[in-house]
């Protein structure tokens, strides 16, 4: 089904793009993603196709196209893609990876936590964190010596997530979180690009590293949730606290684990 008008339907054309052979994928052929997507956008337009091995993907770059996919005609699209399957191994069947009626139920549970005032407060925290980091960069920029931004940007993300989501700077956990997320982020990119579709269950050092990093993150989140439950109403009004207070309208049960990560905290690993 589609809500395209008759004129839009007649004007539609098959998207063009680029192919990366399965042999190149299996050999670990890699390319700078920014250069690749920029080239495809410039050559093939606002909607293009990208075949990676045996999978076809479409690249939508115009804001109106994103609005059509995510809002106006969202029912026409699913999350049945290898990238979401890989992400689900990390976060479970939560708000990020679920879809359909189950996703809608989770979204309604989380809705109070995303009130306009709450979003504005989180935006202020994000701006402050960015300004603080920019202040740290100024003397380094003045020195004229190059420095890697990836670690700083990862630290910025960690600070924003910690402040907005958990209501804590995670001072004693920051290094563990960063190390675990570095392993997971790197492996998820490698597993997808090289089509390592087997779950990380093998007794190899590579798979053990993934499992250990995942357990580390879940243990930290479990600890934060336990601390907030122990404090009760004295807990800070952060996003996680609001999600923990969300109740299922049908059962009356608290549903933080399903809303937040689909597998962490109350639902175990």
Legacy VTK file of the C-alpha trace (Angstrom):
# vtk DataFile Version 3.0
C-alpha trace
ASCII
DATASET POLYDATA
POINTS 269 float
0.000 0.000 0.000
1.132 3.549 -0.660
-0.317 7.008 -0.140
1.404 8.448 -3.239
-0.747 10.541 -5.521
-1.402 9.402 -9.093
1.004 12.007 -10.474
3.684 11.000 -7.971
3.224 7.361 -8.923
3.582 8.138 -12.649
6.642 10.292 -12.008
8.366 7.690 -9.856
11.448 5.961 -11.194
13.686 3.150 -10.005
16.493 4.389 -7.781
20.024 3.983 -9.087
23.143 3.473 -7.021
26.231 1.357 -6.473
27.044 -2.292 -5.822
29.619 -3.876 -3.535
30.098 -7.520 -4.476
29.692 -10.315 -1.939
33.287 -11.374 -2.616
34.538 -7.906 -1.677
32.416 -7.958 1.469
33.782 -11.343 2.533
37.320 -10.113 1.903
36.696 -7.238 4.272
36.645 -4.484 1.658
36.075 -1.188 3.459
35.625 2.407 2.361
35.313 5.687 4.196
31.526 5.910 4.812
31.374 9.705 4.504
33.124 9.646 1.138
30.903 6.787 -0.077
27.567 8.327 0.915
28.586 11.770 -0.317
29.524 10.340 -3.704
26.298 8.333 -3.980
24.179 11.343 -3.018
25.883 13.627 -5.509
25.720 11.088 -8.336
22.323 9.455 -7.790
20.178 12.081 -6.074
17.912 12.295 -3.034
16.869 8.614 -3.174
19.512 6.111 -4.187
20.153 2.379 -3.938
23.114 0.655 -2.326
23.657 -3.085 -2.764
26.051 -4.493 -0.176
26.726 -8.150 -0.824
23.257 -9.676 -1.127
21.373 -6.860 0.625
19.692 -3.902 -1.053
19.358 -0.652 0.876
17.974 2.726 -0.114
19.595 5.981 0.901
17.144 8.849 1.543
18.846 12.209 1.996
16.207 14.906 1.509
14.262 16.066 4.608
10.947 15.543 2.804
11.952 11.964 2.060
12.844 11.343 5.692
9.503 12.800 6.756
7.639 10.515 4.370
9.424 7.426 5.672
9.350 8.284 9.376
6.043 10.106 9.674
3.663 10.470 6.736
3.891 6.908 5.443
5.618 5.114 8.323
3.280 2.106 8.111
4.832 1.171 4.775
8.280 0.572 6.270
9.683 -1.953 8.729
12.900 -2.560 10.649
13.529 -5.891 8.927
17.132 -5.125 8.115
20.398 -6.830 9.177
21.552 -3.659 10.944
18.523 -3.744 13.273
18.956 -7.481 13.853
22.539 -6.817 14.896
21.511 -3.933 17.153
18.854 -6.112 18.805
21.610 -8.439 20.019
22.858 -5.562 22.119
19.690 -3.807 23.312
17.024 -6.496 22.890
13.495 -5.831 21.650
13.199 -2.332 23.063
11.873 0.963 21.767
14.739 1.326 19.311
14.354 -2.071 17.630
10.685 -3.028 18.065
7.925 -2.086 15.627
4.197 -2.279 14.986
1.723 -2.493 17.844
4.433 -3.544 20.307
6.477 -0.441 19.472
3.387 1.758 19.802
2.676 0.348 23.251
6.247 1.066 24.341
6.147 4.542 22.822
3.019 5.413 24.798
4.706 4.250 27.987
7.698 6.454 27.293
5.704 9.493 26.124
5.566 11.328 29.503
9.355 11.258 29.696
9.580 13.220 26.433
7.436 16.171 27.424
8.400 19.466 25.777
9.782 20.925 29.016
11.862 17.811 29.635
13.296 17.912 26.106
14.165 21.592 26.585
15.997 20.787 29.824
17.966 18.001 28.136
18.834 20.344 25.261
20.266 22.820 27.752
22.433 20.053 29.248
23.666 19.098 25.776
24.562 22.682 24.899
26.482 23.141 28.153
28.433 19.936 27.600
29.316 21.004 24.055
30.420 24.474 25.227
32.593 22.928 27.946
34.277 20.664 25.400
34.809 23.569 23.009
36.527 25.412 25.862
38.864 22.461 26.354
39.680 22.460 22.633
40.626 26.131 22.393
44.171 25.846 23.857
44.826 22.703 21.831
43.685 24.391 18.631
45.881 27.370 19.444
48.902 25.101 19.731
48.615 24.190 16.057
49.138 20.497 16.768
46.553 17.963 15.478
44.621 15.888 17.995
42.109 13.032 17.590
38.488 14.117 18.029
36.927 10.645 18.208
37.804 10.061 21.866
36.597 13.529 22.860
33.327 13.136 20.957
32.777 9.725 22.567
33.372 11.344 25.941
30.906 14.107 25.076
28.267 11.545 24.148
28.888 9.658 27.378
28.517 12.825 29.446
25.276 13.822 27.719
23.785 10.352 28.088
24.874 10.145 31.701
23.424 13.541 32.638
20.183 13.371 30.652
19.376 9.690 30.952
20.841 8.575 34.266
21.093 11.860 36.151
24.662 11.123 37.161
28.102 11.828 35.783
29.109 8.196 36.283
32.513 9.267 37.666
33.426 5.816 38.978
32.034 4.032 35.909
33.039 6.314 33.050
36.166 4.410 31.997
34.365 1.045 32.099
31.443 2.377 30.065
33.720 3.925 27.470
35.876 0.808 27.117
32.823 -1.434 26.783
31.106 0.827 24.280
34.290 1.156 22.201
34.411 -2.645 21.876
30.711 -2.922 21.039
30.709 -0.035 18.585
33.750 -1.307 16.737
32.524 -4.897 16.606
28.994 -4.003 15.511
30.409 -2.008 12.593
32.780 -4.847 11.682
30.168 -7.571 12.035
27.736 -5.740 9.782
30.250 -4.680 7.152
31.777 -8.156 6.951
28.481 -10.005 7.325
29.401 -11.846 10.513
25.759 -12.729 11.075
26.334 -15.537 13.580
25.520 -14.324 17.132
28.587 -13.736 19.356
28.298 -17.109 21.076
31.522 -18.796 19.921
34.408 -19.452 22.366
36.696 -17.110 20.462
38.473 -14.078 21.897
36.491 -11.857 19.524
33.089 -13.141 20.645
34.127 -13.233 24.301
35.096 -9.563 24.088
31.632 -8.695 22.759
29.864 -10.650 25.487
32.060 -9.186 28.232
31.478 -5.612 27.012
27.724 -6.198 26.836
27.626 -7.673 30.331
29.673 -4.728 31.622
27.174 -2.196 30.296
24.189 -4.146 31.597
25.756 -4.535 35.041
26.319 -0.789 35.225
22.740 -0.012 34.179
21.412 -2.624 36.616
23.388 -0.935 39.387
22.056 2.519 38.529
18.472 1.231 38.399
18.931 -0.470 41.788
20.303 2.746 43.290
17.354 4.759 42.006
14.865 2.225 43.314
16.540 2.355 46.714
16.279 6.151 46.810
12.645 6.068 45.697
11.079 9.507 45.364
14.335 11.165 46.393
15.830 10.118 43.061
16.712 12.902 40.608
14.072 13.664 37.917
16.147 12.288 35.041
14.873 10.376 32.024
15.537 6.942 33.511
13.631 7.809 36.710
10.657 8.913 34.614
10.778 5.722 32.577
10.964 3.673 35.772
7.710 5.248 36.915
5.907 4.372 33.667
3.101 1.843 34.103
1.441 -0.385 31.545
-2.173 0.801 31.226
-3.377 -2.766 30.672
-1.517 -4.556 33.457
-0.517 -1.744 35.809
3.008 -3.157 35.933
6.176 -1.102 35.747
7.785 -1.576 32.339
11.112 0.245 32.446
13.145 -2.643 31.041
11.030 -3.091 27.940
10.798 0.616 27.242
14.409 1.441 27.986
16.325 -1.424 26.445
14.123 -4.430 25.964
16.511 -6.689 27.813
18.484 -4.818 30.386
17.722 -4.248 34.050
14.652 -6.206 35.147
14.720 -8.616 32.216
18.316 -9.706 32.749
20.848 -10.481 30.043
LINES 1 270
269 0 1 2 3 4 5 6 7 8 9 10 11 12 13 14 15 16 17 18 19 20 21 22 23 24 25 26 27 28 29 30 31 32 33 34 35 36 37 38 39 40 41 42 43 44 45 46 47 48 49 50 51 52 53 54 55 56 57 58 59 60 61 62 63 64 65 66 67 68 69 70 71 72 73 74 75 76 77 78 79 80 81 82 83 84 85 86 87 88 89 90 91 92 93 94 95 96 97 98 99 100 101 102 103 104 105 106 107 108 109 110 111 112 113 114 115 116 117 118 119 120 121 122 123 124 125 126 127 128 129 130 131 132 133 134 135 136 137 138 139 140 141 142 143 144 145 146 147 148 149 150 151 152 153 154 155 156 157 158 159 160 161 162 163 164 165 166 167 168 169 170 171 172 173 174 175 176 177 178 179 180 181 182 183 184 185 186 187 188 189 190 191 192 193 194 195 196 197 198 199 200 201 202 203 204 205 206 207 208 209 210 211 212 213 214 215 216 217 218 219 220 221 222 223 224 225 226 227 228 229 230 231 232 233 234 235 236 237 238 239 240 241 242 243 244 245 246 247 248 249 250 251 252 253 254 255 256 257 258 259 260 261 262 263 264 265 266 267 268
